[in-house]
Amino acid sequence: MIDDLDLGFDESERGEKGRHRRGFVERRKRKSGGRGKTIFALFMALVLLAGIGGGAYYGFDRVQNYLVTPDYDGAGTGEALVEVKQGALIADIGDTLVTAGVVKSTKAFIEAAEENTLSKNIQPGLYKVRKQMSAEKALTMLLDRKNKITNRVTIPEGRTAKNIYKLLSDKTKIPVKEFEAAAKDPEALGVPDWWFTRKDGRKIVKSAEGFLYPDTYEIAPNATAESILKDMVDNFLTVTGGLKFADEVQSKLGGVTPYEALIVASLAQAEAGNKDDLGKVARVAYNRVYKEFPCNCLEMDVTVNYYLELTGQKTKTSAQMTQDELVDTKSPYSRKLKGLVPTPINNPGKLAMQGAMDPPDGGWFFFVAIDKQGHSAFAVTSEEHERNKVKARQAGVI
């Protein structure tokens, strides 16, 4: 019925901007009778809308939502838990808040964030907020660290998966067996299958070892062993992606695969006593396995210790290891077997991976710590190595 009323507009006046302006001038020239007709039409439209009742109110409410950003008033009531994901945008956070019943619209939260320069400081994690809050109040609560539920766990660089499961279990009370079960299928945790490619002739063993990136993690109250390990693998993929680890290894190290380089990174992480030596230790590992070195074996005691830990035995210092342990070839992690070990022996950090993907040039086959700060001396020949060992003894290191 509204369409039948003459509201004083002429369809011919619609169109481009210029035509609108011209139509306005022409209307100003009309007689007052035209204005009266328009006022009468508007009056009749209001009467008609009033007669429609609830339907008109519903229509008005819908129109109002287009004109005014939907938002709650006040500080809200009750309680709600919301998680801000790593890398979430303001719109993503707004969507999360709407789903949880905290704010009325994503648009309201975006507008509140645009007016507050501190909004960029919202940190990933779990927050305790209230339901049906104004977007401004919700933003304030997310910026207040007191409202963040913290259950942090820090995974140091160079820890084995077995050790990591124990750390996580102590923090979350999730049994170690659940972490071990979740880790049995690393591809289900997000490790792409191409990572498990080798060219060194050794049997491929798919393990989560090496892919559990050392970092500080916020553990959600409803987290599972699988979800926690997935976050760690995802972090690993983000870091290695940023380093272009796979591309750099294949372009700079010839026939070495990214997985073999990850194994070397774990060896460097375990053997280097100082971050300055990570790349050099990696170079020693490559030289021993891929160059003219007796047996082309690693001869690193850290692989013996890894197998001891893996099989539930106590780890030892090099001086404590028996001759049988040092020359054992039955263990898959023997220091005397040709080639690299089956898997990484720990979970290396960023610097160790950088050292393994782009090690310095050098023909070193030997190294030994020569000071109490962990710096090592590197040698090409066994004679030079013996001289370095003398320096180590003089420094009281060995």
C-alpha positions as CSV (number, residue, x, y, z in Angstrom):
1,M,0.0,0.0,0.0
2,I,2.9,2.3,0.7
3,D,3.9,2.0,-2.9
4,D,0.5,3.5,-4.0
5,L,1.2,6.8,-2.0
6,D,2.8,9.7,-3.8
7,L,5.7,10.7,-1.5
8,G,6.7,13.6,-3.7
9,F,9.5,11.8,-5.6
10,D,9.7,11.5,-9.4
11,E,11.4,8.4,-10.8
12,S,12.7,10.4,-13.6
13,E,14.7,12.4,-11.1
14,R,16.8,9.4,-10.1
15,G,20.0,8.5,-11.8
16,E,23.4,10.2,-11.9
17,K,24.5,12.8,-9.3
18,G,24.0,15.7,-11.6
19,R,20.5,14.7,-12.4
20,H,19.7,14.5,-8.6
21,R,20.9,18.0,-8.1
22,R,18.9,19.3,-11.0
23,G,15.8,17.6,-9.8
24,F,16.2,19.3,-6.4
25,V,16.4,22.8,-8.0
26,E,13.3,22.0,-10.0
27,R,11.4,20.9,-6.9
28,R,12.3,24.2,-5.2
29,K,10.5,26.0,-8.0
30,R,7.2,24.1,-7.4
31,K,4.3,25.8,-5.8
32,S,3.5,25.3,-2.1
33,G,0.7,22.9,-3.1
34,G,3.4,20.3,-4.0
35,R,4.9,20.6,-0.5
36,G,1.5,20.2,1.0
37,K,0.9,17.1,-1.0
38,T,4.2,15.6,0.2
39,I,3.5,16.4,3.9
40,F,0.1,14.8,3.5
41,A,1.6,11.7,2.0
42,L,4.2,11.4,4.8
43,F,1.4,11.8,7.4
44,M,-0.6,9.0,5.7
45,A,2.4,6.7,5.6
46,L,2.9,7.2,9.3
47,V,-0.7,6.5,10.1
48,L,-0.5,3.4,7.9
49,L,2.6,2.1,9.7
50,A,1.0,2.8,13.1
51,G,-1.9,0.7,11.9
52,I,0.3,-2.2,11.0
53,G,1.5,-2.4,14.6
54,G,4.1,-5.1,15.5
55,G,5.0,-5.7,11.9
56,A,6.0,-2.1,11.5
57,Y,8.1,-2.2,14.6
58,Y,9.9,-5.3,13.3
59,G,10.5,-3.5,10.0
60,F,11.8,-0.4,11.9
61,D,14.1,-2.5,14.0
62,R,15.6,-4.1,11.0
63,V,16.2,-0.8,9.4
64,Q,17.7,0.5,12.6
65,N,20.2,-2.3,12.6
66,Y,21.5,-1.0,9.3
67,L,21.8,2.5,10.6
68,V,23.1,1.8,14.2
69,T,25.8,-0.8,15.0
70,P,24.2,-3.5,17.2
71,D,25.9,-3.5,20.6
72,Y,25.0,-4.3,24.2
73,D,25.1,-1.8,27.0
74,G,27.1,-2.0,30.2
75,A,29.6,-4.4,31.7
76,G,27.6,-7.6,31.1
77,T,26.7,-10.5,33.4
78,G,27.7,-14.0,34.1
79,E,30.9,-15.5,32.8
80,A,32.3,-16.7,29.4
81,L,35.6,-18.2,28.3
82,V,37.0,-17.1,24.9
83,E,40.2,-18.1,23.2
84,V,42.2,-15.7,21.1
85,K,44.1,-17.8,18.5
86,Q,47.6,-17.1,17.5
87,G,47.6,-14.7,14.5
88,A,43.9,-13.9,15.0
89,L,42.7,-10.6,13.4
90,I,40.4,-8.2,15.2
91,A,37.5,-9.4,13.0
92,D,38.3,-13.0,14.0
93,I,38.3,-12.1,17.7
94,G,35.0,-10.3,17.2
95,D,33.5,-13.4,15.6
96,T,34.7,-15.5,18.6
97,L,33.1,-13.0,21.0
98,V,29.8,-13.1,19.2
99,T,29.7,-16.9,19.1
100,A,30.3,-16.9,22.9
101,G,27.5,-14.4,23.5
102,V,29.9,-11.8,24.8
103,V,29.3,-9.0,22.3
104,K,26.3,-8.4,20.1
105,S,28.1,-7.9,16.7
106,T,31.5,-8.2,15.2
107,K,31.1,-4.8,13.7
108,A,30.7,-3.2,17.2
109,F,34.0,-4.9,18.3
110,I,35.8,-3.7,15.2
111,E,34.6,-0.2,15.8
112,A,35.7,-0.3,19.4
113,A,39.1,-1.6,18.4
114,E,39.5,1.2,15.8
115,E,39.0,3.8,18.5
116,N,41.5,2.2,20.9
117,T,45.1,2.1,19.7
118,L,46.0,-0.5,22.3
119,S,43.8,-3.0,20.6
120,K,46.8,-4.3,18.7
121,N,48.2,-5.5,22.0
122,I,45.7,-8.3,22.5
123,Q,47.7,-11.4,23.2
124,P,46.8,-15.0,22.2
125,G,45.4,-17.1,25.0
126,L,42.3,-17.9,27.0
127,Y,40.3,-15.1,28.6
128,K,37.6,-15.0,31.3
129,V,35.0,-12.3,30.3
130,R,31.3,-11.7,30.8
131,K,28.3,-12.3,28.6
132,Q,26.3,-9.5,26.8
133,M,29.0,-6.8,27.3
134,S,29.4,-3.6,25.3
135,A,32.1,-4.1,22.7
136,E,34.2,-1.4,24.5
137,K,34.0,-3.2,27.8
138,A,34.9,-6.5,26.2
139,L,37.9,-4.9,24.6
140,T,39.0,-3.5,27.9
141,M,38.8,-7.0,29.5
142,L,40.9,-8.6,26.8
143,L,43.6,-5.9,27.3
144,D,43.7,-6.6,31.0
145,R,46.2,-9.4,31.7
146,K,44.3,-10.2,35.0
147,N,41.6,-11.7,32.8
148,K,43.9,-14.0,31.0
149,I,43.9,-17.6,32.2
150,T,47.5,-18.7,32.1
151,N,48.7,-22.3,32.1
152,R,52.1,-21.8,30.5
153,V,54.7,-24.4,29.8
154,T,58.1,-23.7,28.4
155,I,59.8,-26.4,26.4
156,P,63.6,-25.8,26.4
157,E,65.6,-26.4,23.2
158,G,67.2,-29.8,22.8
159,R,64.7,-31.8,25.0
160,T,63.7,-35.3,23.7
161,A,60.1,-36.1,23.0
162,K,60.1,-38.5,26.0
163,N,61.2,-35.6,28.2
164,I,58.7,-33.2,26.7
165,Y,55.8,-35.6,27.4
166,K,56.8,-35.7,31.0
167,L,57.0,-31.9,31.2
168,L,53.6,-31.5,29.5
169,S,52.0,-34.2,31.8
170,D,53.3,-32.5,34.9
171,K,51.7,-29.2,33.8
172,T,48.4,-30.5,32.4
173,K,47.9,-33.7,34.4
174,I,47.3,-35.5,31.1
175,P,49.0,-39.0,31.4
176,V,52.3,-39.5,29.6
177,K,50.7,-42.5,27.8
178,E,48.2,-40.2,26.0
179,F,51.0,-38.1,24.6
180,E,52.9,-41.2,23.5
181,A,49.8,-42.5,21.8
182,A,49.1,-39.2,20.0
183,A,52.7,-39.1,18.8
184,K,52.6,-42.5,17.2
185,D,51.3,-41.0,14.0
186,P,53.2,-37.8,13.3
187,E,51.4,-37.2,10.1
188,A,48.1,-37.0,12.0
189,L,49.7,-34.3,14.1
190,G,50.3,-32.3,10.9
191,V,53.8,-33.3,9.8
192,P,53.7,-33.5,5.9
193,D,54.7,-36.9,4.6
194,W,57.5,-35.4,2.4
195,W,59.5,-34.6,5.5
196,F,60.2,-38.3,5.9
197,T,62.4,-38.5,2.8
198,R,66.0,-39.8,3.0
199,K,68.8,-40.3,0.5
200,D,71.4,-41.6,2.8
201,G,70.3,-45.3,2.5
202,R,69.0,-45.5,6.1
203,K,65.6,-47.0,6.8
204,I,62.8,-44.3,7.2
205,V,61.4,-44.2,10.7
206,K,58.5,-41.9,11.1
207,S,58.7,-40.2,14.5
208,A,57.4,-37.0,16.1
209,E,61.0,-36.4,17.4
210,G,62.4,-33.2,16.0
211,F,59.0,-31.7,15.1
212,L,57.9,-30.6,18.6
213,Y,59.2,-27.1,18.5
214,P,60.7,-25.7,21.7
215,D,58.8,-22.6,22.8
216,T,56.5,-21.3,25.5
217,Y,52.9,-22.5,25.1
218,E,49.6,-21.5,26.5
219,I,47.7,-24.6,27.4
220,A,43.9,-24.3,27.2
221,P,41.8,-26.0,30.0
222,N,40.1,-28.3,27.5
223,A,43.4,-29.2,25.7
224,T,44.1,-32.8,24.8
225,A,47.4,-34.5,24.3
226,E,46.8,-34.5,20.5
227,S,45.8,-30.8,20.4
228,I,48.9,-29.8,22.3
229,L,51.3,-31.7,20.1
230,K,49.5,-30.4,17.0
231,D,50.2,-26.9,18.2
232,M,53.8,-27.7,18.6
233,V,54.1,-29.3,15.2
234,D,52.2,-26.3,13.7
235,N,54.8,-24.0,15.4
236,F,57.6,-26.1,13.9
237,L,56.1,-25.7,10.4
238,T,55.7,-22.0,10.9
239,V,59.3,-21.5,12.0
240,T,60.9,-23.7,9.3
241,G,58.6,-22.1,6.7
242,G,59.9,-18.7,7.8
243,L,63.5,-20.0,7.5
244,K,62.8,-21.6,4.2
245,F,64.6,-24.5,5.8
246,A,63.7,-27.2,3.2
247,D,64.5,-24.9,0.2
248,E,67.8,-23.8,1.7
249,V,68.9,-27.3,2.6
250,Q,68.2,-28.6,-0.9
251,S,69.9,-25.6,-2.6
252,K,73.0,-25.4,-0.4
253,L,73.7,-29.0,0.7
254,G,73.2,-30.9,-2.5
255,G,72.0,-34.4,-1.8
256,V,71.0,-33.8,1.8
257,T,67.3,-33.9,2.4
258,P,65.5,-31.6,4.9
259,Y,64.9,-34.6,7.3
260,E,68.6,-35.5,7.3
261,A,69.4,-31.8,8.0
262,L,66.9,-31.9,10.9
263,I,68.7,-34.9,12.3
264,V,72.0,-33.0,12.0
265,A,70.4,-29.9,13.7
266,S,69.4,-32.2,16.7
267,L,73.0,-33.5,16.9
268,A,74.4,-30.0,16.9
269,Q,71.9,-29.0,19.5
270,A,73.1,-31.8,21.8
271,E,76.8,-31.5,21.1
272,A,77.5,-27.8,20.9
273,G,78.2,-26.2,24.2
274,N,77.9,-22.7,22.8
275,K,75.5,-21.2,20.3
276,D,78.5,-19.9,18.3
277,D,79.5,-23.5,17.5
278,L,76.1,-24.9,16.3
279,G,77.0,-24.5,12.6
280,K,80.5,-25.9,13.0
281,V,79.3,-29.0,14.8
282,A,76.7,-29.5,12.0
283,R,79.5,-29.3,9.5
284,V,81.4,-32.0,11.4
285,A,78.4,-34.3,11.3
286,Y,78.0,-33.8,7.5
287,N,81.8,-34.3,7.0
288,R,81.8,-37.5,9.0
289,V,78.8,-39.0,7.2
290,Y,79.2,-37.7,3.7
291,K,83.0,-37.3,3.2
292,E,86.1,-39.5,3.6
293,F,85.9,-40.3,7.3
294,P,86.7,-43.8,8.7
295,C,83.4,-45.9,8.6
296,N,81.4,-42.7,7.6
297,C,79.8,-43.0,11.0
298,L,79.0,-40.2,13.5
299,E,81.0,-41.3,16.5
300,M,79.0,-39.0,18.8
301,D,78.3,-40.1,22.3
302,V,75.0,-38.2,22.3
303,T,73.4,-40.8,20.1
304,V,74.3,-43.5,22.7
305,N,72.6,-41.4,25.4
306,Y,69.5,-41.0,23.3
307,Y,69.1,-44.7,23.0
308,L,69.6,-45.2,26.7
309,E,66.9,-42.7,27.4
310,L,64.6,-44.1,24.7
311,T,64.9,-47.6,26.3
312,G,64.3,-46.3,29.9
313,Q,67.9,-46.4,31.0
314,K,69.9,-43.8,32.8
315,T,72.0,-41.5,30.6
316,K,75.8,-41.2,31.2
317,T,78.7,-38.9,30.7
318,S,81.2,-39.9,28.0
319,A,83.6,-41.0,30.8
320,Q,81.0,-43.3,32.3
321,M,80.2,-45.1,29.1
322,T,81.5,-48.7,28.8
323,Q,83.5,-49.9,25.8
324,D,80.6,-52.1,24.8
325,E,78.3,-49.1,24.7
326,L,80.8,-47.1,22.7
327,V,81.3,-49.7,20.0
328,D,77.9,-51.4,20.1
329,T,76.5,-51.8,16.6
330,K,73.2,-53.6,17.6
331,S,71.6,-50.3,18.7
332,P,70.0,-48.4,15.8
333,Y,71.5,-45.3,17.4
334,S,75.0,-46.7,17.6
335,R,77.9,-44.2,17.2
336,K,79.6,-46.8,14.9
337,L,76.9,-47.4,12.4
338,K,77.4,-46.0,8.9
339,G,75.3,-42.9,8.1
340,L,73.0,-40.8,10.2
341,V,70.8,-42.1,13.0
342,P,67.2,-43.2,12.3
343,T,65.6,-40.0,13.7
344,P,66.4,-36.7,15.3
345,I,67.7,-37.2,18.8
346,N,65.9,-34.2,20.3
347,N,63.8,-31.2,19.3
348,P,66.2,-28.5,18.1
349,G,65.7,-24.7,18.3
350,K,65.8,-22.1,15.5
351,L,69.6,-21.4,15.8
352,A,70.5,-25.1,15.6
353,M,68.3,-25.5,12.5
354,Q,69.9,-22.4,10.9
355,G,73.3,-23.9,11.6
356,A,72.3,-27.2,10.0
357,M,70.8,-25.6,6.9
358,D,73.7,-23.2,6.2
359,P,76.8,-24.5,8.0
360,P,80.2,-22.7,7.6
361,D,82.6,-24.2,5.2
362,G,85.3,-26.3,6.8
363,G,87.0,-29.7,6.5
364,W,86.7,-30.5,10.2
365,F,86.2,-34.0,11.5
366,F,86.9,-33.5,15.2
367,F,86.0,-31.0,17.9
368,V,86.5,-30.8,21.7
369,A,85.4,-28.3,24.3
370,I,88.3,-26.1,25.4
371,D,86.8,-23.7,28.0
372,K,84.1,-23.7,30.6
373,Q,81.9,-21.4,28.5
374,G,81.4,-24.3,26.2
375,H,83.5,-23.2,23.2
376,S,85.0,-25.9,21.1
377,A,88.2,-26.2,19.0
378,F,87.8,-27.8,15.7
379,A,90.3,-29.9,13.8
380,V,90.8,-31.6,10.4
381,T,93.4,-34.1,11.4
382,S,93.6,-36.4,14.4
383,E,97.0,-34.9,15.3
384,E,95.5,-31.4,15.5
385,H,92.7,-32.8,17.5
386,E,95.1,-34.3,20.1
387,R,96.7,-30.9,20.5
388,N,93.3,-29.4,21.1
389,K,92.6,-32.1,23.8
390,V,95.7,-31.0,25.6
391,K,94.3,-27.4,25.7
392,A,91.1,-28.8,27.1
393,R,92.9,-30.7,29.9
394,Q,94.9,-27.6,30.8
395,A,91.6,-25.6,31.0
396,G,90.2,-28.4,33.3
397,V,87.4,-29.2,30.8
398,I,88.3,-32.9,30.3
